[in-house]
Amino acid sequence: MSKFFKFIGLILLIASFNSISFGKENFFNQALKLFKKEKYEDARFLFERNIVFNPKDANSYLYLAKIYNHEKNQRKEEQNLETTLLIEPDNEEALLMLMKIALEKSNYEKVKDLSDTFVKVCKNLCNEKKDIQDSLKNIEPENNES
């Protein structure tokens, strides 16, 4: 009889872990649907909730950065991009977004550093790097002349 209760307890324990992991995925998927519908405030809440359960989910931080970009909150956008890169250093999209922020801030040294990293990891967004390098070339001579 004791073995029976242990077996039932084990099954319940496994079932609860499965429902928790499904819940984590469900928060991200729900948030992504809301993000695509441009319901940013609701999506932000679910992405943040997903991070509570899964603090190493780089995609949640990336989408939070996109939401903050839409809301014109550059400080929080940059924080979330930095966190994305801490978790996933080869995230092309986060590198690209940080390069654009660095360009806006005229932080050309950071753009160059990020650009070097971007070249190494580039798979899908390689054409975007050329645009950033072109804009960097267009700006650098102006800085050297003054």
Salt bridges, closest charged atoms under 4 A:
GLU71 OE2 - ARG44 NH1 2.60
GLU78 OE1 - LYS105 NZ 2.62
GLU78 OE2 - LYS110 NZ 3.37
GLU82 OE2 - LYS110 NZ 3.07
GLU93 OE2 - LYS66 NZ 2.64
ASP134 OD2 - LYS130 NZ 3.26
GLU140 OE2 - LYS112 NZ 2.99
